[in-house]
Amino acid sequence: MSDTLSPLSQIPADLVSVSDYARYAQAHLPPATYAYIAGGGADEISLKRNRTALDRLLIMPRVLRDLTHGGTHLQLLGQSLRHPIFLAPVAFQRLAHPEGELATARACEALETCFITSTLASYSLEQIAACSQGSKWFQLYVQENQDFTLQLMRRAEAAGYSHLVITVDAPLHGIRNRAQRAGFSLLEGVEAVNLRGRPPLPQASFSPSQSIVFQGMMSEAPTWEQIAWLIQQSSLPVILKGILSPADALQAFAVGAQGVVVSNHGGRTLDCLPAAIDVLPAIRQAVGVDKCLLLDGAIERGTDVFKALALGANAVLVGRPQLYALAVAGALGVAHMLRILREELEVCMSLAGTPTLADITPAALWQAD
Ligand SMILES: Cc1cc2nc3c(=O)[nH]c(=O)nc-3n(C[C@H](O)[C@H](O)[C@H](O)COP(=O)(O)O)c2cc1C
């Protein structure tokens, strides 16, 4: 692990793609930490599906078009952005680098993209907000204690976050066997500092006929009613993260969400889920052309971004690669990783003959007859 912003020379010359960062990160991270980051739920079918579903899609290039007016700019939920590649909320970034989320947020500012601070960040949401002038959203895990949840929201508003992302697909942890087998636990000094002072849960006792999952862990899990209420309480536009069903996407907009992140949580929650890209076309069709849809899961190439946009995403989020890049070369690594993705997207758009994001439609993908 490097402990300061690394000079460019610390990025190995043969590190030229986002997946190269994953390879290099293994040498920079303790094996159990790597297993926690890289792993997914149970047999990792959801995790693998994210990759294979993207790989199955192919691009149909159009040649000899005028590209001189091309660019990757977009307007999204009131923001003007340079490109459609954001960093997903990822917890405990000090696992990868001592500067953790501070380094990642600075890299986002340099690459003109949006950083989404996790509720489980290892720096305080205020420290992260103060360390860069870039665009920042806050990701909320709804807490068992409603007042504490509201406190987190108010802190995010006061610290200058512009959007609130409520994650709805992980009311409890997935069964993360890879991390369990590796004996993962948080490294010393790494904790969810934003949850300090959280009121303790009441002591639960169960009768033999009750379930520790349903009557225990899930008894305080949020429902649509609570999400609708939180959206009303928020002065920030709310995006719901972790939706795969068209019916849930419709409900999200019906209760007042401004956007949806189509996601299977990087394959880390329930196993045997479809990839986000598998369900994206049906969700886009259900919600219509104007609604904001983001997508994540295995975005590692400019061509992956392109495929997601072709099937209806307005922008994509990148999860694990930010930790790999952080582990290898701190803020500089994250900025480099983002630049690789942005440039690959530009090359892909050029070679596919789609000068602007609006030109990337389903017709840009190859349909086998
Ligand atoms: C180590 C790790 C921690 C994560 N922490 C959070 C989190 O705190 N909140 C959240 O909504 N999603 C979290 N996610 C999920 C990501 O936001 C995102 O959905 C997922 O990583 C996308 O897949 P990818 O890693 O293949 O890009 C986490 C993912 C990883 C790998």
The ligand as an SDF file (V2000), in Angstrom:
LIG
                    3D

 31 33  0  0  0  0  0  0  0  0999 V2000
  -16.0910   -3.5330   -1.2180 C   0  0  0  0  0  0  0  0  0  0  0  0
  -17.4370   -3.0250   -1.6440 C   0  0  0  0  0  0  0  0  0  0  0  0
  -18.1740   -2.2240   -0.7940 C   0  0  0  0  0  0  0  0  0  0  0  0
  -19.4150   -1.7370   -1.1770 C   0  0  0  0  0  0  0  0  0  0  0  0
  -20.0930   -0.8910   -0.3450 N   0  0  0  0  0  0  0  0  0  0  0  0
  -21.2810   -0.3960   -0.7290 C   0  0  0  0  0  0  0  0  0  0  0  0
  -21.9570    0.5320    0.0980 C   0  0  0  0  0  0  0  0  0  0  0  0
  -21.4890    0.9100    1.1640 O   0  0  0  0  0  0  0  0  0  0  0  0
  -23.1680    0.9900   -0.3300 N   0  0  0  0  0  0  0  0  0  0  0  0
  -23.7350    0.5900   -1.5170 C   0  0  0  0  0  0  0  0  0  0  0  0
  -24.8340    1.0270   -1.8580 O   0  0  0  0  0  0  0  0  0  0  0  0
  -23.0890   -0.2800   -2.3210 N   0  0  0  0  0  0  0  0  0  0  0  0
  -21.8730   -0.7700   -1.9640 C   0  0  0  0  0  0  0  0  0  0  0  0
  -21.2190   -1.6100   -2.7990 N   0  0  0  0  0  0  0  0  0  0  0  0
  -21.7960   -1.9380   -4.1350 C   0  0  0  0  0  0  0  0  0  0  0  0
  -21.3580   -0.9000   -5.1770 C   0  0  0  0  0  0  0  0  0  0  0  0
  -21.9410    0.3420   -4.9350 O   0  0  0  0  0  0  0  0  0  0  0  0
  -21.7530   -1.3380   -6.5920 C   0  0  0  0  0  0  0  0  0  0  0  0
  -23.1350   -1.5940   -6.6250 O   0  0  0  0  0  0  0  0  0  0  0  0
  -20.9880   -2.5540   -7.1030 C   0  0  0  0  0  0  0  0  0  0  0  0
  -19.6880   -2.6090   -6.5820 O   0  0  0  0  0  0  0  0  0  0  0  0
  -20.9370   -2.5080   -8.6240 C   0  0  0  0  0  0  0  0  0  0  0  0
  -20.2830   -3.5980   -9.1560 O   0  0  0  0  0  0  0  0  0  0  0  0
  -18.7210   -3.5870   -9.5970 P   0  0  0  0  0  0  0  0  0  0  0  0
  -17.9230   -3.6770   -8.3270 O   0  0  0  0  0  0  0  0  0  0  0  0
  -18.6210   -4.8240  -10.4100 O   0  0  0  0  0  0  0  0  0  0  0  0
  -18.4440   -2.3260  -10.3790 O   0  0  0  0  0  0  0  0  0  0  0  0
  -19.9580   -2.0930   -2.4420 C   0  0  0  0  0  0  0  0  0  0  0  0
  -19.2010   -2.8890   -3.3000 C   0  0  0  0  0  0  0  0  0  0  0  0
  -17.9600   -3.3440   -2.9250 C   0  0  0  0  0  0  0  0  0  0  0  0
  -17.1510   -4.1490   -3.9040 C   0  0  0  0  0  0  0  0  0  0  0  0
  1  2  1  0
  2  3  1  0
  2 30  2  0
  3  4  2  0
  4  5  1  0
  4 28  1  0
  5  6  2  0
  6  7  1  0
  6 13  1  0
  7  8  2  0
  7  9  1  0
  9 10  1  0
 10 11  2  0
 10 12  1  0
 12 13  2  0
 13 14  1  0
 14 15  1  0
 14 28  1  0
 15 16  1  0
 16 17  1  0
 16 18  1  0
 18 19  1  0
 18 20  1  0
 20 21  1  0
 20 22  1  0
 22 23  1  0
 23 24  1  0
 24 25  2  0
 24 26  1  0
 24 27  1  0
 28 29  2  0
 29 30  1  0
 30 31  1  0
M  END
$$$$
